[in-house]
Amino acid sequence: MPAVADSINVEEMTGEDPEVAAMLVELTLDEQEHYTHPHETRDQVRRRLRIQATFSGENHLLVARNSQGAAIGVCWVVLFDPGTGLEGELAELYVRPEARAGGVARMLVAQAMELLRRRHVTFASVWTRDANPAALAAYRSAGFTVSDQAVLTWLPIDDA
């Protein structure tokens, strides 16, 4: 008996496809039931989804400077829209060791959050280590929480 996969052809979509758009709407509606974030209606999901082959993004580097004008901290914010609405990531947060524990990280993250709100970002994420309590505190003070979702990563490392 042949496997089902033997009769399936996988291709990369080019152009628009209403069947694909309908599947992505269904996926979004089904998945939102598993989370506590605000739910969207079918029409809201349809209006928000823009399926496209390419997208672009923006880099925003927020710099904290001391009274002499020297850079003492940076928060790198990335904005992009893969077709599901504008998303953001606080890609990097760094404060020089001599300026730590003075609220600089919280100030940078607060400014990043203002940018996300001003741009009507629909989803934002941040990555850090569990063993980085200062960064965790700065992110949590801005409203970031541990996600309900499992985050799996892949790195191009040889398995040899």
ZIZI-V69565 format. One record per backbone hydrogen bond with DSSP energy under -0.5 kcal/mol. NH is the residue of the N-H (numbers start at 1). CO is the residue of the C=O. E is the energy in kcal/mol with one decimal. If there is no record, write none. Layout:
BEGIN
<<NH/CO/E> <NH/CO/E>>
END
This chain:
BEGIN
<<6/3/-1.5> <7/4/-1.9> <8/5/-1.4> <11/9/-0.5> <21/17/-2.3> <22/18/-2.2> <23/19/-1.9> <24/20/-2.3> <25/21/-1.9> <26/22/-2.3> <27/23/-2.6> <28/24/-2.1> <29/25/-2.5> <30/26/-2.8> <31/27/-2.8> <32/28/-2.1> <33/29/-0.6> <33/30/-0.8> <34/31/-2.0> <35/32/-1.2> <45/41/-2.3> <46/42/-2.6> <47/43/-2.5> <48/44/-1.9> <49/45/-2.4> <50/83/-3.7> <52/50/-0.6> <58/79/-2.9> <60/77/-2.8> <62/60/-0.7> <62/75/-3.0> <63/61/-0.5> <64/73/-2.6> <66/70/-2.3> <69/66/-2.2> <72/64/-3.0> <73/64/-1.3> <74/94/-2.8> <75/62/-2.4> <76/92/-2.4> <77/60/-3.4> <77/75/-0.6> <78/89/-2.7> <79/58/-2.4> <80/87/-2.2> <81/56/-1.0> <87/80/-3.5> <88/123/-2.4> <89/78/-2.1> <90/125/-2.3> <91/76/-1.7> <91/89/-1.4> <92/76/-1.2> <94/74/-2.6> <96/72/-2.9> <99/96/-2.3> <100/96/-0.5> <100/97/-1.2> <102/99/-0.8> <107/103/-2.1> <108/104/-2.5> <109/105/-2.7> <110/106/-2.5> <111/107/-2.1> <112/108/-2.2> <113/109/-2.5> <114/110/-1.9> <115/111/-1.9> <116/112/-2.3> <117/113/-2.6> <118/114/-2.7> <119/115/-2.0> <120/117/-1.4> <121/116/-2.5> <122/86/-3.4> <123/86/-0.8> <125/88/-1.7> <127/90/-0.6> <132/129/-1.4> <136/132/-2.4> <137/133/-2.4> <138/134/-2.1> <139/135/-2.7> <140/136/-2.9> <141/137/-2.2> <142/138/-0.8> <142/139/-0.7> <143/140/-1.5> <144/139/-2.1> <152/150/-0.6> <157/155/-2.5>>
END
